[in-house]
Amino acid sequence: MREQASSRTQNADAGTGEAELAAAQAGRPGAAREYAEHLTGKGQVDEALSWWEKAAVEEGDGEAARTLAIVHKDRWDFEEAERWYRMAADRDGGCAFGLATLLKEAGDQTGAQEWYARGAELGSLECVTNGAVMLAGQGRWEEALARLGEACERGDRKAFQARHIIERILDDLERWGDALAAAERDGDPEAAYDALSDLRDPEYQGMFDAYPSTVGAAEALYARAAALGSAQALVDQAILVERDASRWPEARALAERSHELGYAGAAFVLGIWWEERGELREAEKWFRAADENGGHDLACLRLGVLCKRQRRLDEAEEWLRRTGVDEENYDSFNSVQELIVDTLKEIAELRTKSGNSADAERHARLPGLRANAEADGADPEDMFAYADALHGLRRLPEAAEWYRRAGTTRASLALGRMQHQLGGAKGTYMLPLYEPAAAAGDAEAAYDIAEIHSEAGDKRSAGLWYHRAAQLGHGRAAWHVGWISEERRGDPQFAERWYVRAAETGLARPAYLAGMSMVRYGRYAEAERWLVMAWEQGIVEASYYLGRALRGLGREEEAVGWLRRAVERYAEFERERYGFNRLDPRPELADLLMELEQDEEAADVVAKILQEYPGHLRGNRYAGILARRRGDLETAAKHFEEIADRDGDGRVGLALREIRELLAQVSHPH
């Protein structure tokens, strides 16, 4: 339910704005906002900000305050966004909604609930619905349903959807509770566990995320089944407990208790958890325990993968072969069996690469590096060098020990990367290892943190870290910042600024995106540099925008050359971002050729367009113009009639009337 800027802003007049500026400078009420809308509509958000501020502060315009908040939020300046939302939140429902959403995203649930409630009092339907969903997330089901009922009566489609989901959740919780109670009466642990089988359906993971109170409810159900003696229920309870990082010791104890009761799946879960935390020795111990009595294919697969990562290739192959799956005997529709076979193939490939000169050199240096690292008063850099050599040889657990002993910011970062990228550790658990380097100004470490948050689905944290990495000079991070802004359909100036920063590091795609943005807003001279750079690095679409830029600069002959190149390379253009079509350079080339009175070539280009798309708007318009130029009024009329009902500015309709009048004069001479 992300808030949007006013529709009037999105559809602002693209003219000169001289009248709006004069009115705003004269202080006419409402004129500051009108001029701000005009500038924003032209993509000149920087220039518009002072006028939005004037409207918000001097005229008390709530929507202006909200627009300022949205702009600053899109620029990752959350403190400033909050300031502008608060300026009008006590009187403007839209600002109350924006503030509540901002606070919720920042983790301030109390503040969010307060402002959703105040926004609802101001008449914001979005606040009613979102506030109700928050109440449901806290387990205040009856209050939530009552408020959703109000929103439904006011016609909010999202409220209807939320109410349906909540009613289903409550029905399911009651059904599971009843089935569990029946098993409790019979004292049957297996029936108790089976009663909760639906709760293990993947679709309920979304329920846990959207309505956190359901985690506690589900945990309580599993605890009841475990109390009857179900070892499996203990593990499912542990999995829910483990969602809360602060309860990790409790989750671990529950899973270990299940293992003691003889459930092999508990050891497998413990192996996964330790692997996610980068503790490969512990992970291997528990995977072995899971397969202690044989037959646990998933544990064998994980052991095979762990050994492969550490280049213990014979052991890796042995674990995988124990599953009974091989390259000639597997089900290609079974994802586990397919992964086993793929891993066996990777092992075979690694064997062909083993014994390279770099590994041989590391092995030769290892005794000396170890001696230096173990010497009395050893320097942390000696410990790092030994850890780095172990890392290169894929002796990952030993490398981890020595990186920890080194204890430097550099060693911490190397440990985090090794465990995440090679050891299979979960990125979010490795964040503390990256953060010291990022805090010290390491742009690559900041970018890595952004990537980890992005993988975890935390868009807010990812965006903040991309922004931080970009400020530290990381080119790809700057590209991300611009891209995210465009994905939001937000602030084109902000996006373009970061594309330029990315392009300055030598990246071709953001250079193209920067040049494209500049062409769209008529800054042709600035665009040329970046589009040439993009073209020279293989971005073929740059030829089209270069043609437009040079045409805008009055260099028509050069423009024709670039547009011809664009047409020649048209088949190589990527699909457009928000559709399935490619950017088509042919109409632009035809238009310029007609302007230069090169009608024969223009007619050939137009004919190819219409052959592919007979109803093409610009194609038919140009065909009509060309036919009229050569005196073929009937053909011109035919093309204009094809598109008359889609004519946006009336020019086609006017031309068609003139042609019909001329044809009438020819048919009925006076």
Buried (B, 14 or more C-beta within 10 A) or exposed (E): EEBBBBEBBEEBBEEEBEBBBEBBEEEEEEBBBBBBBBBBBBBBBEBBBEBBBBBBBEBEBBBBBBBBBBBBBBBBBBEBBBBBBBBBBBEBBBBBBBBBBBBBBEEBBEBBBBBBBBBBEBEBBBBBBBBBBBBBBBBBBEBBBEBBEBBBEEEBEBBBEBBEBBEEBBEBBEEBBEBBEEBBEEEBBEBBBBBBEEBBEEEBEEBBEBBBBBBEBBBBBBBBBBEBBBBBBBBBBBBBBBEEEEBBEBBBBBBBBBBEBEBBBBBBBBBBBBBBBBBBEBBBBBBBBBBEEEEBBBBBBBBBBBBBBBBBBEBBBBBBBBBEBEEEEBEEEEEEBBBBBEBBEBBEEBEEEEEEEEBEEBEEBBEEBBEBBEEEEBEBBBBBBBBBBBBBBBBBBBBBBBBBBBEBBBBBBBBBBBBBEBBBBBBBBBBEBBBBBBEEEBBBBBBBBBBBBBEBEBEBBBBBBBBBBBBBEBBBBBBBBBBBBBEBEBBBBBBBBBBBBBBBBEBBBBBBBBBBBBBBBEBBEBBBBBBBBBBEBEBBBBBBBBBBBBBBBEBBEBBBBBBBBBBEBBEEBEEEEEEEEBBBBBBBBBBBBBEBEBBEBBBEBBBBBBEEBEEBBBBBBBBBBBBBBEEBBEBBBBBBBBBBEEBEEEEBBEBBEBBBEBBEEEEEEE
